[in-house]
Amino acid sequence: MFEGKSRTEIEDIIDEWIVCCSNAKRNRIVMKLRYIDGLTFEQIAEEVDLSVVQTKNIVYSMNKLFEGHI
């Protein structure tokens, strides 16, 4: 999804696009852990105290948000 983009570019995209819900901060953290730090769903889930299923759902729904915009 973020191929060829620098860490800063990825952070900027995530910060710009994930702003509109009560869980925006958590969702930004999840996406940064996934796409910048390269953590697995299991590692992210442990880090942010969510289930693996919840973590996958966040990543998949945020990916939908980005479709066609990056």
MODELLER restraints for C-alpha pairs under 7 A, 6 or more apart:
rsr = mdl.restraints
at = mdl.atoms
rsr.add(forms.Gaussian(group=physical.xy_distance, feature=features.Distance(at['CA:2:A'], at['CA:10:A']), mean=6.78, stdev=0.5))
rsr.add(forms.Gaussian(group=physical.xy_distance, feature=features.Distance(at['CA:7:A'], at['CA:36:A']), mean=6.20, stdev=0.5))
rsr.add(forms.Gaussian(group=physical.xy_distance, feature=features.Distance(at['CA:11:A'], at['CA:32:A']), mean=6.90, stdev=0.5))
rsr.add(forms.Gaussian(group=physical.xy_distance, feature=features.Distance(at['CA:14:A'], at['CA:28:A']), mean=6.18, stdev=0.5))
rsr.add(forms.Gaussian(group=physical.xy_distance, feature=features.Distance(at['CA:15:A'], at['CA:28:A']), mean=6.68, stdev=0.5))
rsr.add(forms.Gaussian(group=physical.xy_distance, feature=features.Distance(at['CA:18:A'], at['CA:24:A']), mean=5.68, stdev=0.5))
rsr.add(forms.Gaussian(group=physical.xy_distance, feature=features.Distance(at['CA:18:A'], at['CA:28:A']), mean=6.35, stdev=0.5))
rsr.add(forms.Gaussian(group=physical.xy_distance, feature=features.Distance(at['CA:27:A'], at['CA:58:A']), mean=6.59, stdev=0.5))
rsr.add(forms.Gaussian(group=physical.xy_distance, feature=features.Distance(at['CA:30:A'], at['CA:44:A']), mean=6.57, stdev=0.5))
rsr.add(forms.Gaussian(group=physical.xy_distance, feature=features.Distance(at['CA:31:A'], at['CA:59:A']), mean=6.38, stdev=0.5))
rsr.add(forms.Gaussian(group=physical.xy_distance, feature=features.Distance(at['CA:33:A'], at['CA:39:A']), mean=5.76, stdev=0.5))
rsr.add(forms.Gaussian(group=physical.xy_distance, feature=features.Distance(at['CA:33:A'], at['CA:44:A']), mean=6.57, stdev=0.5))
rsr.add(forms.Gaussian(group=physical.xy_distance, feature=features.Distance(at['CA:34:A'], at['CA:40:A']), mean=6.72, stdev=0.5))
rsr.add(forms.Gaussian(group=physical.xy_distance, feature=features.Distance(at['CA:41:A'], at['CA:52:A']), mean=5.92, stdev=0.5))
rsr.add(forms.Gaussian(group=physical.xy_distance, feature=features.Distance(at['CA:41:A'], at['CA:55:A']), mean=6.29, stdev=0.5))
rsr.add(forms.Gaussian(group=physical.xy_distance, feature=features.Distance(at['CA:41:A'], at['CA:56:A']), mean=6.49, stdev=0.5))
rsr.add(forms.Gaussian(group=physical.xy_distance, feature=features.Distance(at['CA:42:A'], at['CA:52:A']), mean=5.61, stdev=0.5))
rsr.add(forms.Gaussian(group=physical.xy_distance, feature=features.Distance(at['CA:45:A'], at['CA:51:A']), mean=5.47, stdev=0.5))
rsr.add(forms.Gaussian(group=physical.xy_distance, feature=features.Distance(at['CA:45:A'], at['CA:52:A']), mean=5.34, stdev=0.5))
rsr.add(forms.Gaussian(group=physical.xy_distance, feature=features.Distance(at['CA:45:A'], at['CA:55:A']), mean=5.80, stdev=0.5))
